[in-house]
Amino acid sequence: MNATIDSSARELVASRLFDAPRETVFRMWTDPEHVKHWWGPRGFTNTIQEMDVRPGGVWRFVMHGPDGTDYDNKIVYGEVDAPRLLTYSHVVEPHFDVTVTFEEEGGKTRVTVRGVFESAAARDKAIREVGADKGLLETLDRLSEQLERVSAFTISRVFDAPREFVFKAWTERDHLVHWWGPKGLTMLHCTNDLRPGGVMHYGMGRPGGGEMWGKWVYREIAPPERLSFVVSFSDEQGSTQRAPFSPEWPLEVLSTLTFTEVESNKTLVSMDAVPINASDAERRMFRGFTASMQNGWTGTLDQLADYLKKV
């Protein structure tokens, strides 16, 4: 469905329905690895200097215009209520406040962007001089295209354990060795350097013989709420390798997990995974393995649930 623009008084409002889960669309708005690929009108590219998505956090970036002109931007976040709501203020000219809502509609996501300018004249000037209305529609078009390209895999599970402990089960070696990996494989080796840039390196034995090696490279560690890491197959020394089952499987898959308290002593873990630095063929391969990933991850999370019951 195409986006629509509604301009009234000093507001500029656009709405669009995206064919993707709400958690995925919210992640596209808040992860610089995704934002840099779609933000802004057509022809623009971005250099993101910092992006601290939390109340009071700052997002600084430079938009590079198709004519070579650079535009410095600074945004300060207000409310951050994942995956429902974002508010922020654009604090360089032109000044405006933005509210972005993310609503579920039958497995899809309705995004509504409402920008409020200092006056109707300021809004009209932004439309007249920089094409703010057209630019907003093109930005949403580019987000839709980026969603089609990355096609994130998502899965979630409620665990009957406190959030702090579930987070530890995902991040501490002494827990990981008891549940991590596909069903039927046994852990042979595991080291875990829990810090941004650190590596969790593991080796697993297959039932019929042979070994499988892999690694996580940590991106973000925010206990007990959020964890992100890049997943790759590896060799015994930890060097990135192609997947044993296909040369077209992405070399790097960015996995992002959120940990949410849903009831007393229960925790919702939501994960999305997207290929990064990937070719079109690798992205197609990733999309084609959705059912297989669903089965594999379901088995892995079953093992985590069993382990949490034991401990």
C-alpha positions as a Markdown table, in Angstrom:
| # | Residue | x | y | z |
|---|---|---|---|---|
| 1 | Met | 0.0 | 0.0 | 0.0 |
| 2 | Asn | 1.3 | 3.4 | -0.9 |
| 3 | Ala | 2.0 | 6.0 | 1.7 |
| 4 | Thr | -0.3 | 8.9 | 2.1 |
| 5 | Ile | 0.4 | 12.5 | 3.1 |
| 6 | Asp | -1.9 | 14.7 | 5.3 |
| 7 | Ser | -0.8 | 18.3 | 5.8 |
| 8 | Ser | -2.8 | 20.3 | 8.2 |
| 9 | Ala | -1.9 | 23.4 | 10.3 |
| 10 | Arg | 1.8 | 23.0 | 11.2 |
| 11 | Glu | 1.9 | 19.2 | 10.8 |
| 12 | Leu | 3.1 | 16.8 | 8.1 |
| 13 | Val | 1.7 | 13.3 | 8.5 |
| 14 | Ala | 2.4 | 10.2 | 6.5 |
| 15 | Ser | 1.1 | 6.6 | 6.9 |
| 16 | Arg | 2.1 | 3.3 | 5.3 |
| 17 | Leu | 1.4 | -0.4 | 5.8 |
| 18 | Phe | 4.5 | -2.6 | 5.6 |
| 19 | Asp | 4.4 | -6.3 | 4.9 |
| 20 | Ala | 6.7 | -7.2 | 7.9 |
| 21 | Pro | 6.3 | -7.9 | 11.6 |
| 22 | Arg | 6.3 | -4.9 | 13.9 |
| 23 | Glu | 9.5 | -5.9 | 15.8 |
| 24 | Thr | 11.3 | -6.0 | 12.4 |
| 25 | Val | 10.1 | -2.6 | 11.2 |
| 26 | Phe | 10.9 | -1.0 | 14.6 |
| 27 | Arg | 14.4 | -2.5 | 14.4 |
| 28 | Met | 14.8 | -1.0 | 10.9 |
| 29 | Trp | 14.2 | 2.4 | 12.4 |
| 30 | Thr | 16.5 | 2.0 | 15.4 |
| 31 | Asp | 19.6 | 0.0 | 14.2 |
| 32 | Pro | 22.2 | 2.1 | 12.3 |
| 33 | Glu | 23.2 | -1.0 | 10.3 |
| 34 | His | 19.7 | -0.8 | 8.7 |
| 35 | Val | 18.9 | 2.9 | 8.9 |
| 36 | Lys | 22.0 | 3.9 | 6.8 |
| 37 | His | 20.6 | 2.0 | 3.8 |
| 38 | Trp | 17.2 | 3.6 | 3.5 |
| 39 | Trp | 17.0 | 6.9 | 5.4 |
| 40 | Gly | 16.2 | 10.0 | 3.3 |
| 41 | Pro | 14.9 | 10.8 | -0.1 |
| 42 | Arg | 16.1 | 8.9 | -3.2 |
| 43 | Gly | 19.6 | 9.7 | -4.2 |
| 44 | Phe | 20.8 | 10.5 | -0.6 |
| 45 | Thr | 23.3 | 8.4 | 1.4 |
| 46 | Asn | 24.1 | 8.6 | 5.1 |
| 47 | Thr | 27.1 | 8.6 | 7.4 |
| 48 | Ile | 26.0 | 7.9 | 10.9 |
| 49 | Gln | 28.3 | 9.3 | 13.5 |
| 50 | Glu | 26.3 | 8.1 | 16.6 |
| 51 | Met | 22.9 | 6.7 | 17.2 |
| 52 | Asp | 21.9 | 6.3 | 20.9 |
| 53 | Val | 18.3 | 5.2 | 20.8 |
| 54 | Arg | 17.1 | 5.9 | 24.3 |
| 55 | Pro | 15.2 | 8.8 | 26.0 |
| 56 | Gly | 17.6 | 11.7 | 25.8 |
| 57 | Gly | 19.9 | 9.9 | 23.5 |
| 58 | Val | 21.4 | 11.6 | 20.4 |
| 59 | Trp | 21.5 | 10.6 | 16.8 |
| 60 | Arg | 24.0 | 12.5 | 14.7 |
| 61 | Phe | 24.4 | 11.9 | 11.0 |
| 62 | Val | 25.4 | 13.5 | 7.7 |
| 63 | Met | 23.1 | 13.1 | 4.7 |
| 64 | His | 25.0 | 13.3 | 1.4 |
| 65 | Gly | 22.9 | 14.8 | -1.4 |
| 66 | Pro | 23.0 | 13.6 | -5.0 |
| 67 | Asp | 24.6 | 16.9 | -6.0 |
| 68 | Gly | 27.4 | 16.4 | -3.5 |
| 69 | Thr | 26.0 | 18.7 | -0.8 |
| 70 | Asp | 26.3 | 17.5 | 2.8 |
| 71 | Tyr | 23.6 | 18.1 | 5.4 |
| 72 | Asp | 24.4 | 17.8 | 9.1 |
| 73 | Asn | 21.6 | 16.5 | 11.3 |
| 74 | Lys | 21.1 | 16.1 | 15.0 |
| 75 | Ile | 18.1 | 14.3 | 16.5 |
| 76 | Val | 17.4 | 13.9 | 20.3 |
| 77 | Tyr | 15.1 | 11.0 | 21.3 |
| 78 | Gly | 12.1 | 11.5 | 23.6 |
| 79 | Glu | 10.1 | 8.4 | 24.1 |
| 80 | Val | 11.4 | 5.0 | 23.1 |
| 81 | Asp | 8.8 | 2.3 | 23.6 |
| 82 | Ala | 9.8 | -0.7 | 21.5 |
| 83 | Pro | 8.2 | -1.8 | 19.3 |
| 84 | Arg | 5.3 | 0.6 | 19.6 |
| 85 | Leu | 6.5 | 4.2 | 19.7 |
| 86 | Leu | 9.3 | 6.6 | 18.9 |
| 87 | Thr | 9.4 | 10.3 | 19.5 |
| 88 | Tyr | 12.3 | 12.6 | 18.7 |
| 89 | Ser | 13.2 | 16.2 | 18.0 |
| 90 | His | 15.2 | 17.5 | 15.0 |
| 91 | Val | 17.2 | 20.2 | 16.7 |
| 92 | Val | 18.9 | 21.8 | 13.7 |
| 93 | Glu | 17.2 | 23.8 | 11.0 |
| 94 | Pro | 14.4 | 23.1 | 10.1 |
| 95 | His | 13.2 | 22.4 | 13.7 |
| 96 | Phe | 10.4 | 19.9 | 14.2 |
| 97 | Asp | 9.2 | 17.2 | 16.5 |
| 98 | Val | 8.3 | 13.7 | 15.3 |
| 99 | Thr | 6.1 | 10.9 | 16.6 |
| 100 | Val | 6.3 | 7.5 | 14.9 |
| 101 | Thr | 3.8 | 4.8 | 15.8 |
| 102 | Phe | 4.0 | 1.2 | 14.9 |
| 103 | Glu | 0.7 | -0.7 | 14.8 |
| 104 | Glu | 0.1 | -4.4 | 14.1 |
| 105 | Glu | -2.5 | -5.0 | 11.3 |
| 106 | Gly | -2.9 | -8.7 | 10.5 |
| 107 | Gly | 0.7 | -9.6 | 10.7 |
| 108 | Lys | 1.7 | -6.4 | 8.9 |
| 109 | Thr | 2.8 | -3.1 | 10.4 |
| 110 | Arg | 1.2 | 0.3 | 10.0 |
| 111 | Val | 3.7 | 3.1 | 10.5 |
| 112 | Thr | 2.4 | 6.6 | 11.0 |
| 113 | Val | 4.9 | 9.5 | 11.0 |
| 114 | Arg | 3.7 | 12.8 | 12.4 |
| 115 | Gly | 6.0 | 15.8 | 12.2 |
| 116 | Val | 5.0 | 19.0 | 14.0 |
| 117 | Phe | 6.8 | 22.2 | 12.9 |
| 118 | Glu | 7.1 | 25.5 | 14.9 |
| 119 | Ser | 4.5 | 27.1 | 12.7 |
| 120 | Ala | 2.4 | 26.5 | 9.6 |
| 121 | Ala | 4.8 | 28.9 | 7.8 |
| 122 | Ala | 7.8 | 26.8 | 8.8 |
| 123 | Arg | 6.1 | 23.6 | 7.6 |
| 124 | Asp | 5.2 | 25.3 | 4.3 |
| 125 | Lys | 8.8 | 26.5 | 3.9 |
| 126 | Ala | 10.1 | 23.0 | 4.4 |
| 127 | Ile | 7.7 | 21.7 | 1.8 |
| 128 | Arg | 8.5 | 24.5 | -0.7 |
| 129 | Glu | 12.3 | 24.7 | -0.3 |
| 130 | Val | 13.4 | 21.1 | 0.5 |
| 131 | Gly | 10.4 | 19.0 | -0.6 |
| 132 | Ala | 9.7 | 17.7 | 2.9 |
| 133 | Asp | 6.4 | 16.0 | 1.8 |
| 134 | Lys | 7.9 | 14.3 | -1.2 |
| 135 | Gly | 11.0 | 13.4 | 0.8 |
| 136 | Leu | 9.0 | 11.7 | 3.5 |
| 137 | Leu | 7.1 | 9.5 | 1.0 |
| 138 | Glu | 10.4 | 8.6 | -0.8 |
| 139 | Thr | 11.9 | 7.7 | 2.6 |
| 140 | Leu | 9.0 | 5.3 | 3.4 |
| 141 | Asp | 9.4 | 3.8 | -0.1 |
| 142 | Arg | 13.0 | 3.1 | 0.5 |
| 143 | Leu | 12.2 | 1.5 | 3.9 |
| 144 | Ser | 9.8 | -0.8 | 2.1 |
| 145 | Glu | 12.4 | -1.7 | -0.4 |
| 146 | Gln | 15.0 | -2.4 | 2.3 |
| 147 | Leu | 12.6 | -4.6 | 4.1 |
| 148 | Glu | 12.1 | -6.6 | 1.0 |
| 149 | Arg | 15.9 | -6.9 | 0.6 |
| 150 | Val | 16.7 | -8.1 | 4.1 |
| 151 | Ser | 13.5 | -10.1 | 4.9 |
| 152 | Ala | 14.4 | -10.6 | 8.6 |
| 153 | Phe | 13.7 | -13.9 | 10.2 |
| 154 | Thr | 11.9 | -13.5 | 13.5 |
| 155 | Ile | 11.1 | -15.9 | 16.4 |
| 156 | Ser | 10.0 | -15.4 | 20.0 |
| 157 | Arg | 9.3 | -17.5 | 23.1 |
| 158 | Val | 8.1 | -16.9 | 26.6 |
| 159 | Phe | 10.4 | -18.6 | 29.2 |
| 160 | Asp | 9.3 | -19.4 | 32.8 |
| 161 | Ala | 12.3 | -17.7 | 34.4 |
| 162 | Pro | 13.3 | -14.2 | 35.5 |
| 163 | Arg | 14.7 | -11.9 | 32.8 |
| 164 | Glu | 18.1 | -11.4 | 34.5 |
| 165 | Phe | 18.7 | -15.2 | 34.5 |
| 166 | Val | 17.5 | -15.7 | 31.0 |
| 167 | Phe | 19.9 | -13.0 | 29.9 |
| 168 | Lys | 22.7 | -14.8 | 31.7 |
| 169 | Ala | 21.8 | -18.1 | 30.0 |
| 170 | Trp | 22.4 | -16.3 | 26.7 |
| 171 | Thr | 25.7 | -14.7 | 27.7 |
| 172 | Glu | 27.6 | -16.8 | 30.1 |
| 173 | Arg | 29.7 | -19.8 | 28.9 |
| 174 | Asp | 28.8 | -22.1 | 31.8 |
| 175 | His | 25.1 | -21.8 | 30.8 |
| 176 | Leu | 25.6 | -21.8 | 27.0 |
| 177 | Val | 27.4 | -25.1 | 26.9 |
| 178 | His | 24.3 | -26.8 | 28.3 |
| 179 | Trp | 21.7 | -25.7 | 25.7 |
| 180 | Trp | 23.1 | -23.8 | 22.8 |
| 181 | Gly | 22.9 | -25.4 | 19.3 |
| 182 | Pro | 20.6 | -27.6 | 17.2 |
| 183 | Lys | 19.1 | -30.7 | 18.8 |
| 184 | Gly | 21.3 | -33.8 | 18.5 |
| 185 | Leu | 24.6 | -31.9 | 18.5 |
| 186 | Thr | 27.0 | -32.0 | 21.4 |
| 187 | Met | 29.2 | -29.1 | 22.5 |
| 188 | Leu | 32.9 | -29.9 | 22.1 |
| 189 | His | 34.4 | -26.4 | 22.6 |
| 190 | Cys | 33.2 | -23.1 | 23.8 |
| 191 | Thr | 34.9 | -19.8 | 24.7 |
| 192 | Asn | 33.1 | -16.6 | 25.4 |
| 193 | Asp | 34.6 | -13.1 | 25.4 |
| 194 | Leu | 31.5 | -11.1 | 26.5 |
| 195 | Arg | 32.2 | -7.5 | 25.4 |
| 196 | Pro | 31.4 | -5.5 | 22.3 |
| 197 | Gly | 33.7 | -6.9 | 19.6 |
| 198 | Gly | 34.3 | -10.0 | 21.7 |
| 199 | Val | 33.7 | -13.5 | 20.3 |
| 200 | Met | 31.8 | -16.5 | 21.4 |
| 201 | His | 33.5 | -19.4 | 19.6 |
| 202 | Tyr | 32.1 | -22.9 | 19.7 |
| 203 | Gly | 32.5 | -26.3 | 18.1 |
| 204 | Met | 29.8 | -29.0 | 18.0 |
| 205 | Gly | 29.9 | -32.8 | 17.3 |
| 206 | Arg | 27.4 | -34.2 | 14.8 |
| 207 | Pro | 25.5 | -37.5 | 15.7 |
| 208 | Gly | 27.0 | -39.3 | 12.7 |
| 209 | Gly | 30.5 | -38.0 | 13.1 |
| 210 | Gly | 32.1 | -34.8 | 12.1 |
| 211 | Glu | 32.2 | -31.3 | 13.6 |
| 212 | Met | 30.6 | -27.9 | 13.0 |
| 213 | Trp | 32.2 | -24.7 | 14.1 |
| 214 | Gly | 30.7 | -21.3 | 14.5 |
| 215 | Lys | 31.0 | -17.9 | 16.3 |
| 216 | Trp | 29.2 | -14.8 | 17.5 |
| 217 | Val | 30.9 | -11.4 | 17.3 |
| 218 | Tyr | 29.1 | -9.2 | 19.9 |
| 219 | Arg | 27.8 | -5.9 | 18.8 |
| 220 | Glu | 25.7 | -4.7 | 21.8 |
| 221 | Ile | 25.4 | -6.0 | 25.3 |
| 222 | Ala | 22.8 | -4.2 | 27.4 |
| 223 | Pro | 21.8 | -6.5 | 30.3 |
| 224 | Pro | 19.2 | -7.6 | 30.9 |
| 225 | Glu | 17.3 | -6.0 | 28.0 |
| 226 | Arg | 19.1 | -6.4 | 24.7 |
| 227 | Leu | 21.8 | -8.4 | 23.0 |
| 228 | Ser | 23.1 | -8.3 | 19.4 |
| 229 | Phe | 25.8 | -10.3 | 17.7 |
| 230 | Val | 26.9 | -11.3 | 14.2 |
| 231 | Val | 26.7 | -15.0 | 13.6 |
| 232 | Ser | 29.1 | -16.8 | 11.2 |
| 233 | Phe | 30.3 | -20.3 | 10.5 |
| 234 | Ser | 34.0 | -20.7 | 11.3 |
| 235 | Asp | 36.8 | -23.1 | 11.5 |
| 236 | Glu | 38.5 | -24.5 | 14.6 |
| 237 | Gln | 40.7 | -21.4 | 14.7 |
| 238 | Gly | 37.8 | -19.0 | 14.6 |
| 239 | Ser | 38.2 | -17.7 | 11.0 |
| 240 | Thr | 35.0 | -17.0 | 9.2 |
| 241 | Gln | 34.0 | -19.8 | 6.7 |
| 242 | Arg | 31.3 | -20.5 | 4.3 |
| 243 | Ala | 28.4 | -22.7 | 5.5 |
| 244 | Pro | 29.0 | -26.4 | 5.0 |
| 245 | Phe | 25.6 | -26.8 | 3.3 |
| 246 | Ser | 25.8 | -24.0 | 0.7 |
| 247 | Pro | 28.3 | -21.5 | -0.7 |
| 248 | Glu | 25.5 | -19.0 | -1.0 |
| 249 | Trp | 24.6 | -18.8 | 2.7 |
| 250 | Pro | 25.4 | -15.3 | 4.0 |
| 251 | Leu | 28.8 | -15.1 | 5.7 |
| 252 | Glu | 27.3 | -12.8 | 8.4 |
| 253 | Val | 23.9 | -12.7 | 10.0 |
| 254 | Leu | 23.1 | -10.0 | 12.5 |
| 255 | Ser | 20.9 | -11.4 | 15.3 |
| 256 | Thr | 19.2 | -9.0 | 17.8 |
| 257 | Leu | 17.5 | -10.2 | 20.9 |
| 258 | Thr | 15.2 | -8.3 | 23.3 |
| 259 | Phe | 14.3 | -9.6 | 26.7 |
| 260 | Thr | 11.0 | -8.4 | 28.1 |
| 261 | Glu | 9.3 | -9.1 | 31.5 |
| 262 | Val | 5.8 | -10.2 | 30.6 |
| 263 | Glu | 4.6 | -11.7 | 34.0 |
| 264 | Ser | 6.1 | -12.2 | 37.4 |
| 265 | Asn | 9.3 | -14.3 | 36.8 |
| 266 | Lys | 8.6 | -14.8 | 33.1 |
| 267 | Thr | 10.5 | -13.5 | 30.1 |
| 268 | Leu | 9.7 | -12.9 | 26.5 |
| 269 | Val | 12.7 | -13.3 | 24.2 |
| 270 | Ser | 12.2 | -11.9 | 20.7 |
| 271 | Met | 14.9 | -12.4 | 18.1 |
| 272 | Asp | 15.3 | -11.1 | 14.5 |
| 273 | Ala | 18.1 | -12.1 | 12.2 |
| 274 | Val | 19.1 | -10.4 | 9.0 |
| 275 | Pro | 22.0 | -11.0 | 6.6 |
| 276 | Ile | 24.5 | -8.1 | 6.5 |
| 277 | Asn | 27.1 | -7.3 | 3.9 |
| 278 | Ala | 25.3 | -9.8 | 1.7 |
| 279 | Ser | 24.8 | -10.3 | -2.0 |
| 280 | Asp | 21.4 | -10.6 | -3.6 |
| 281 | Ala | 22.0 | -14.3 | -4.0 |
| 282 | Glu | 22.9 | -14.7 | -0.3 |
| 283 | Arg | 19.7 | -12.7 | 0.7 |
| 284 | Arg | 17.6 | -15.0 | -1.6 |
| 285 | Met | 19.2 | -18.1 | 0.0 |
| 286 | Phe | 18.4 | -16.7 | 3.5 |
| 287 | Arg | 14.8 | -16.0 | 2.6 |
| 288 | Gly | 14.4 | -19.5 | 1.2 |
| 289 | Phe | 15.6 | -21.1 | 4.4 |
| 290 | Thr | 12.9 | -19.5 | 6.6 |
| 291 | Ala | 11.0 | -22.8 | 7.3 |
| 292 | Ser | 14.3 | -24.6 | 8.1 |
| 293 | Met | 15.4 | -21.8 | 10.4 |
| 294 | Gln | 12.1 | -21.9 | 12.2 |
| 295 | Asn | 12.5 | -25.6 | 12.9 |
| 296 | Gly | 16.1 | -25.3 | 13.9 |
| 297 | Trp | 15.5 | -22.3 | 16.2 |
| 298 | Thr | 12.4 | -24.0 | 17.8 |
| 299 | Gly | 14.6 | -27.0 | 18.7 |
| 300 | Thr | 17.3 | -24.7 | 20.2 |
| 301 | Leu | 14.8 | -22.7 | 22.2 |
| 302 | Asp | 13.2 | -26.0 | 23.4 |
| 303 | Gln | 16.6 | -26.9 | 24.8 |
| 304 | Leu | 16.9 | -23.6 | 26.5 |
| 305 | Ala | 13.4 | -24.0 | 28.1 |
| 306 | Asp | 14.4 | -27.4 | 29.4 |
| 307 | Tyr | 17.7 | -26.1 | 30.8 |
| 308 | Leu | 16.0 | -23.2 | 32.6 |
| 309 | Lys | 13.6 | -25.7 | 34.2 |
| 310 | Lys | 16.5 | -27.7 | 35.5 |
| 311 | Val | 18.4 | -24.9 | 37.0 |
